[in-house]
């Protein structure tokens, strides 16, 4: 009986996001019809543009990788009841730190330089997140406001650095120098200049998801974080140090966003490129975490969907002349429906079944 | 039924004729694709001007064209590569932000030609990417002309300049503008402010407000993207003059935009594509200025300067185009023209 209900619950958990995605695609199709595009062509372009050739598949993975990390970042903080809007900024400082450690140190062997470069990005992201985390834990300052502001500080600070102290003096454009080869992640096909940009960063991201899952669900520290997220007062009463748990979750959240930045620098860009606006990985991470309901394994799937849609929005423009905003409409519809899961459940026979379940139990009692 | 048949026959005949006409061309028309940066289409300025160039390639030369707008800076590289992979003969990156991406992708696709607006690589770099054309503009030449207009319009002997980010391309606007002002009247005050952003009209407005109110400027030239829209709004509020940039911005405030420094990105894309498609092309930078009609004043209908001021500016335009006067490119050189 318990086995049966458990598998049913799992099935139910999955049903809502899947229906939300399908409805999101349908809503996107309606908007495409408005703009005069053919939705079938567009979705064919999306599929072939994301999976149609080895290069396209490689690019899709490149788009998915940072979203796994930022999704994990938001999920970890969310488990402690905190809303980390600052993943964007934490990722920027992660990119900065990795770029600086990557180019400033030379002559180190790969086995030292690469881990050091990645770690420095994680540490920088963690410290950046620790500021709003500390202010929240110590003074109760709202982390949403703080972490948003930290995003702007990171963005403009990076402008300053890359137009001044860390600018490559040999180039006219605002870029940092290129990191040492020993600090670059391995590209699976070809060398560092390969058009197959997929690299070992994806493995790091998947390992991170597994570790975060184990941390949250198999360790005491993770249990504390979750308890604080469910009910801080009850957690305090149970003897959990709420401030520490909150600060710890923000630190981990920041290091995950920092990891996203480190992977972008070490695997894709090889340098810090001046940003004129936020890249959006941190903000997309919020949607990814929401769609996955904060489950680290769900994040792998949700990040894949969002990565495919991001890459697909470019390929739909190129192959089917569909405006890039269409993908934004699909993404927003999906997140909207997942957030308002009651709507989707209402469409499905789930609730009735759930009621039957409860009724059945009561009867047996 | 009979009439339907007739229609079908006519359609068939027309179809065959068209088919024959097309098969008459031995070589397929070149395909040109452009990648926009995150600003994208609809900026009424830089990117839209590039799009005009793409349309001219399609309409006047019959090229197949396609464009892609980027969502984030990380899209530049895959978008350029996708166009190359889809068999586009010429691929453009619009804006110097794409300099690094164009360089990388051009190495991966040596048989595709690439162009970039607002960036030039070093000779050493071109050796590795002989398939790339860099287009730079002499913004200082066009800015010189609006500087002349400003100097002949001001009544307070004080004019202003609002830059976006403090970067070399914007310095050229500042240098040319100052030179135009001081070549007309070496004692005039020029107030310079860099707002630090290209996308904050509110900031542009507050900067221009203080120039108009506190510091008695009555003409302000902006080279600050949409930050400059705030400058134009401020000019409207104070009943003073603003000078637009990149495209004709008179429609934003018809009575308060004196003129605009036009930068013809479309000319770069159009002429650049022709250069790239010529056999024997090798990597280099082309600099476009007044002589090439790639920078200059807005059309006469959008000009609010006096006839004498306009005549003076046009006179300078001829002198500069003939190469008889070289407009300074760096603010430090322009500053030497100022006399206390």
Interface residues (C-beta under 8 A of the other chain):
Chain A: X49 X55 X59 X62 X63 X156 X159 X163 X170 X171 X172 X173 X174 X175 X193 X194 X195 X197 X264 X268 X269 X271 X273 X274 X275 X276 X277 X279 X280 X281 X310 X311 X313 X314 X315 X317 X318 X319 X321 X324
Chain B: X33 X37 X38 X40 X66 X67 X68 X69 X70 X71 X72 X73 X74 X75 X77 X78 X79 X81 X82 X83 X85 X86 X96 X97 X99 X100 X104 X107 X108 X109 X119 X120 X122 X165 X166 X167 X168 X196 X198 X199
